[in-house]
Amino acid sequence: MVSVTKISDQGKMSLPAQIRREAGLERGGPVLVSVVDGEIRIRALRQVLKGLQQQAQTVFATSGDSVDRLLQERRTDAQRDADKDA
């Protein structure tokens, strides 16, 4: 959808409801605002975080690393340190 809107004297702009719905923006919800190649981009923060989580899952799935593996390594390190102190 394409829409024309105005920016107020205070720098505020209203986004039409249909555009907010299509973009997944909720009233009062946090958004990420950026400028990319001269365009203003507004994205719901939860969608940005979801995308980052998906990217991380892809990276960890192909690297063989995982949170479970990291936690197990930390537990092993902690146990080794405890054994040294005993």
FENQUI-V513831 format. One line per field, one symbol per residue. ss: DSSP state (H for helix, E for strand, C for the rest). psi: psi as a letter, one per 30 degrees, with the letter a starting at -180 (. if undefined). burial: 1 if it has 16 or more other C-alpha atoms within 10 Angstrom, else 0. A space follows every 10 residues. Layout:
# FENQUI-V513831
ss: ???
psi: ???
burial: ???
This chain:
# FENQUI-V513831
ss: CCCCCCECCC CCECCCHHHH HHHCCCCCCC EEEEEECCEE EEEEHHHHHH HHHHHHHHHH HHHCCCHHHH HHHHHHHHHH HHHHHC
psi: kklkllklfg glkkkkeeee eefgkkkfkk lkklkkhgkk kkkkeeeeee eeeeeeeeee effflleeee eeeeeeeeee eeeef.
burial: 0000000000 0000000001 0000100000 1000000000 0011100000 0000000000 0000000000 0000000000 000000
